[in-house]
Amino acid sequence: MSSLVRAACLTNYSAVALAAGLTPARMLLDAGLSPSVLHEPDLMIPVERFGQLLQASATMSGNESFGLCMAESRLLSNLGAVGLLIRDQATLRDSLYMLMRYRTLLNDALSLAIEENAGTVVIREEIMAGSAHQPTRQRVELALGVMVRLIRQLLGADWQPRRVCFAHSAPRDLGTHLRLFGRCVEFDHDFNGIVCAKTDLDARNPSADPAMVRYAQQLINASAKSQGATMCEDVRSAILLLLPSGRCSIEQVAEHLGAVCRTVQRRLDEQEQSFSSMLNDIRKELAARYVLESDRPLTEVTALLGFSAPSSFSRWYQAQFSCSAKESRSTRLAARRRTAA
């Protein structure tokens, strides 16, 4: 089953596309989306087609920061009822936990986690592609740009993160990144996320309205009955977050989800899924991204995919893609040279 994202993710697409010399309706149709989705923010659309649209738009316009440009106008209202719920929480911490709780109503290909260390906090966001070889750079930048915009609505327009980290490499033109994030933006990290002060999470929201929270909760609960997250979605998110640590067995995933291992296995069986196949599919998707979209050393890719040794990664990669990771990179570089020529 395809992952889905709320059509409100296309907010500001037309304006950015027109400014880049593109025809929005044509681009949407080429990606398999009806132009009418621009006027139906609550409609759920396939993540794969959304990713295809952003990548094609960035390529055809020559704007490497196309997705980030879309984020510059985002507001809490673009999140619908979830935005109302987030806006009126007592603290930023409460708002983020609500976003984590209801993320599948917005984008079930997005994983969100909060990691606290002493006086700092890392808000990690990871994106799953719709298919193994679909680039995710545009969607990742859109997601982190939206997160910074939302936090500024809650804490004030002058709020600045300590760092904004991207796993991909820097674009040729950093203008949009500097305009939205300031000079704290960094690239080629082992995660995508925002680093901020722990005190930011606990700052009180003077405009919090408990009555509005109750109203928004009622709206969301009614919707969640028919769109609740499945165990498969929860397991995929946990694998994505735990894989780089090398701790990604079904037992560790169950512990992360606060469930008993047998329960997780039974729920997956009910949906005709297996943990091993899900783990392998996610590794394939990430491997294609790390090998083809970045210049990371293959020893680093080995660790990010949770393999204990480069030889294990090499044998697995050969079995999955019928060639070595080095051969995949050579083919990609040759294609780049032909395109440049």
N, C-alpha and C positions, 0 to 999 in steps of 0.2 A: 504494500500500500504506500502510495506517495505521501511524503510529508507535506503539510499544508502551512500556509502563512496567510495572515489576514491581508486583504487587498489594500488596507490603509498603508501598507509598506511602500506603496507606489506614490504616496504623497509627495508632491513637488517634482515628480518625474517629468511631466510635460514641460514645465518651465526650464528645467536643466537641459532636457533634450533639445528644445527649440533654441536655447542659447548656444548649444553646441552645433547647430546646423542640421539637426536630425528631424525627421517627421515622426512624432510620437505614435500616431495610429499605425503607421507602417511597421515600426519597430515592434509594437505589441503584437500585431498579427503574425509577424515573422517568428515571434517567440511562442506562438500558439495561444495567445491571450486576446480576448476581445477588448477593444478600446473602451467598452462600456464599464469595465472593471474599475476604471478611474473614478466612477461615480457611485461605486458600491463598496464603501470601505469595510463593511462587515462580511463581505463575501470571502470565503477561504479559497485560495488559489494554490496550485502546485508549486512547491519551493523550487523544483528543477526549472520550471519555465521562468520564474522570477529571476533566478540566477542567470539563466541564459539571456534574458533581456538586459540585465545590468552589464554582463560581460560584452555582449554585442554592442551595446551603447558606448561603453568605454573604448572598445577597439575602433569602432567606426568614427567616433568623434576625436580620437587621439587624446582624450582626457583621462589620465590614469586615476584621477580622483573623482570620477563621476558619482560613485555611490556616496562619497563624503559630501559632495556638493548637495545631494538630496537631503542630507541630514541637517543642513544649516537652518532649515525652516521648521523643524519638527517641534511639536508641542505635546503636552500631556493629553490634550483632547484628542489627538490622533490615535490614542490607545483605546478609545471608547469607554465602556464602563470600567475597565481595569484602570484607565487613567484617572477616573473620578476616585476610585478606591485608593490609588497611590497618592493622589494630591492631598487627601485629608487625613493621612496617617500622622501620628504624634511625632515621629522622628524619621530621618532618612533610612535608618536601619529597618524600621517597620515597613516603609515603602518598598525597599528592595526585597524583603521577605515576601511581601504580597506579590511582587512582580515574579519572583521565583515560583511561588505557589501556582500562579495562573498563567505562566508563560505559554503553555500549550494552547490557550485560547487566542494567543497572538501569533505564535511561531513555534511549531513543534520540532523544528530543526535547530533551535537555539538552546544551548546549555548555559546556565548561569550559576556561578558559585561565589561565595564570599569567604575569603581566607584572611584571618586576623593574626598579626605578628607584632607583639609589643605595641608600639604606638601607631602602626600603619595597617592599612587594610588593602587587599587586592580584590577588586571586583573582576572576576574572570568571565569572559564570554567566548564560547566556542561555537562554531557554525558547522553543521553537516551539509555537504553538497548534495544535490539531487542525484548525481551520478558520479561514478568513481573519478572521471577525468574532468569534471566541471570545476573551473577555477572559483575560488571563494573570496578573493581579495576584495571585490566590490561590496559584497554582503557584509564582510567583517568590518570594513571601514564604516559602512552605513550604520551597523549595530553599535559600534563604539561611539560614533558621532552622535547618534540618538541618545545614548546613555548620558553623555556629558551634557547635552542639551536639557534632558529631563532633570538631572541633578541641579543644574543652574536654576531651573524653574522652582525647585524646592528650597534651595539654599541661598539663592540670589544670583543675579547675573554676573557678579564679580568673582564667583567661586572658581578656583583653579585647582585641577588635580596636581599631584606631585609628579606623576609620570603617566603617559599614555603609551602602552606597549603593543607593538604589532609583531607577529611572527614572520610576516613577509618583509621583503626588502623595501627600501625607500623609493619613492617615485622620482622621476627626473626633476619635477617641479613640486616644491614643498609648500607653495603659496597657500593652498586651501587648508592644509594641515596646521600651518602656523596661525592662520586666521581663526580657526576653530579651537585649537588646543593650546596655542602658545608654543613656547620653545621647549616644553617638557615632553614632546613626542619623540619616541625612539623606535627603532626597527630591528629586525633580525633577532627577536627574543624567542624564548621557548614557549611563550603563551601570548594570547591576545587579552588585554585587560587594562584596567585603570587602577592606579595606585593613589591612595589618598590618606589623609590623617584619620585615625580612629575616632577622634573627637567630632569629625564631620558626620559620622553615622549617628551620633547621639545628640546632635543639636536639635533643640525643640522647634517644632513647627508652630508658630503663633497663629496660623490661619487654619489649623486642623479643625474639622467639623465632624464630630461623632455622628450627627444625624445623617450627614451625607454619606459617611462610611456605611451606615446600616442600609441606606437606600441602594448604594452601589453594590453592596454584598448581595442583596436580594436579586438584583439584575444578573449578577454573575452566577449565582447559584442556579438560577433557572436555566442559564445557558450551559453551565458545566454539566448538567444532568445528561445532556446529549452529546457533549464534546469532551468528556473527561479523558485524561491521559490513560493510556493502556500500560500494562506492565512492560511491553516491548519498548515504548517510548522512554520509560523511566530507566530501563536497562541500557538502552543506547546512550542516554545522557551520562549515566554512571561510567560506562566504558570509556567514553570520550574524555571524561575528567580524570579517571584513574590510570589510563594506559601509560602516560609518560612516567609515572612513578614506578612502573614495573610490578605493581600490585593490582592485577586485574583478573583474578580468578572469579568464578561464580560466587564463591564464598565471600570474597571481599566486596563484590558488587552488592550482594545481599546485605552485608553489614552496613554498607554505605546508604542503602535504601531503608535501613531499619526493619528489615524483614528476615524471616527464616529462609535458609537456602532452599529447603524442600518446597516452600511456598513459591519462591521465584521460579524454580524449575517447573512446577506444576502449572503455573500461570502461563509460562512460555509454551509448554506443551499444548495447552488449551488453544493457543493462537497459532499452533503448528510452526513454532519457531524453536531454535536451539541456541543456547548460549554460544557454543563454539562457532556456529555459522555467522551469528551476529558479530562476534569479535573479529572473525576473519574478514567480513565485509567492510567493517570500519577500518581495519588495518589497510585493506586494499585502497580505500578511498583516501586515507591520509598519506599512504605511501606515494600514490600518484601525485598528490599535492606537493609533498616535500621534495620528491625527486625531480618533478617536472617544472614546478613553479618557484623553486628556490635553489640557491647554491649551497645549501647546508652540507657540511661533510657527511658522508654516508655513515660514519661512526655515530654522529649525533642523531641521524634519522633512525638508526638501530635502536638507540635508547628511547627516543620519542614514541616508537611503536611498541615498546615493552619487551624487546628481545634482549636476551642476556649476553649474546655474542654476535659480532658481525657475520660470522659464518652461518649462524642460524637465520639471520635476516636474508643473507644472500640466497640460501637454498629456498627459503619461502618465496622471495621475490621472483626467482626463476620459475618456480612452480605456478605462480599466479599469473605472470605476464609473459611467459615464454621467452624471456630475455633477461639479461642482468640489469641492475640499476645503472651501471656505468654506460651500458649500451643505450638505455632509455635517454640518458642525459646527452649522449653524443648525437642521437637522432634529433633531440630538441634543439641543440645548438646549431646543427646543420640547417634545420628549418628556419631558425632565426636569421642565419646568414643569408639564406635565399630570400627571405622577406625583406631584409635590409637592402639587398642588392636590387 
